[in-house]
Amino acid sequence: MLAQYLSYEFIALFMFITMLAMMFTGQRVFGAIGFVAVISALLVWGNGAIEMPYTATWKLFKWYPMLTLPLFIYMGFMISESGIASDLYKMFHVFFGGIKGGLAIGTMFMMVGISAMNGLSVAGMAIGATIALPEMLKRNYDKRMITGVVQAGSSLGILIPPSVVMVLYGMIARQPVSKLWLAGLLPGLLMATLFIIYIYVRCRLQPELGPVLSKKERDIPLKEKIKLLTAGIIPFVIFMSMTGLFLMGIASLVECSAVGALLATLASIYKKRFTRKVLDTTLRKTLGVSCMFMWIILAALCFGAVFDGLGAARAIETLFIERWHLTPWGVLIMMQLSYIFMGMFLDDTAMLVIVAPLYVPLIISLGFDPIWYGVLYTITCQIAYMTPPFGYNLFLMRAMAPKEITLSDIYRSITPFLLVMLLALILVMVFPQIATYLPNKYL
């Protein structure tokens, strides 16, 4: 067998390089990860390794919290397809239109609201690209700035609760999801605030980037304004009911996700928008995204099992500490840099399931808080998604954006927002209390 002739360290490195090479050829993420894992297991351990995919499958099926994924995803798509998100944008459109860059600021507020109801960055980007971008382009907003606004705002979906990525991290790192959700809240709001400050200051300095809405568009009857305010009540009720029941211990995580899905459906019925077409589209998109997550997790579990069997976790610890003589903070920074590199090729789920089983035990052994580290991982993933030239979100935006926005525009739009996100990451690293205060105080 292969292990007789090659060191385990070389095999682990070869697996990783082969997986990245397959992704460069355009293979599906789950296909590349799963294929490399299964072939490597067979070459290293022989026919007995054929049971590894089978074991990983049953491990996945027995993860009770996995039930939350389709429910949270359904909730987000129901809110989007039924037009509740569109109503939210109209509210911000009117109330912030009188400020320079007001529509961009309103878009960021909308993204925070969508994040608090969805937990995924993809849905937030889809809503921003289809609802907000055309409206801002129509009103002569700078296309590069607003493209960056939508991308940066959509990234909040995996940080502000109920974050699906936090649920996955909690399962893999064996940390309480309730603590992770609370830990992500203040950093998420901090990042959103920094984005808004940047937009406001830049549009004050360069008013042509975000012109004020015409008085005709802003002058609507008081009755209409009050009606628009109700658009923000529904998302608030959904968010508070869902997370409140969970944090108070009344409902479990799965029950909480079911409450969110039910309330999103009831909201669409209340708005008289619950049609067969809305339900069909929501279910189809939910099935597609849920299956994508399941396949990636299944493949990554196989990959992680082989990596673990080769002793990769111990090898990484030996490399960082014994050979490179890095301090604990040096190890942490190296981990963050590796996430940024991998984020150019992988999505957050693939990265999490492959690397977290290797990094989390090392983080704990170095004395760092795994809850705090979960927030750092999530912020770093957001930065990696939008780092040219291969950032995952850059190509998603290109697929969703209007035709007049080119890939060059997308690359140039994201640079200032990446710097803002880097500032937020540094602040959370230097002041861990930003992430740990709420979970330590209330849980």
ABEGO torsion letter per residue (X at the ends): XAAAABBAAAAAAAAAAAAAAAAAAGBBAAAAAAAAAAAAAAAAAEAAAAAAAAAAAAAAAABAAAAAAAAAAAAAAAAAAAGAAAAAAAAAAAAAAABBGAAAAAAAAAAAAAAAAAGBAAAAAAAAAAAAAAAAAAAGBBAAAAAAAAAAAAAAAAABOBBAAAAAAAAAAGBBAAAAAAAAAAAAAAAAAAAAAAAAAAAAABAAABBBBBAAAABBBAAAAAAAAAAAAAAAAAAAAAAAAAAAGABBAAAAAAAAAAAAAAAAAAAGABBAAAAAAAAAAAAAAAAAAAAAAAAAAAAAAAAAAAGAAAAAAAAAAAAAGBBAAAAAAAAAAAAAAAAAABBAAAAAAAAAAAAAAAAAAAGBBAAAAAAAAAAAAAAAAABOAABAAAAAAAAABBAABBAAAAAAAAAAAAAAAAAAAAAAAABAAAAAAAAAAAX
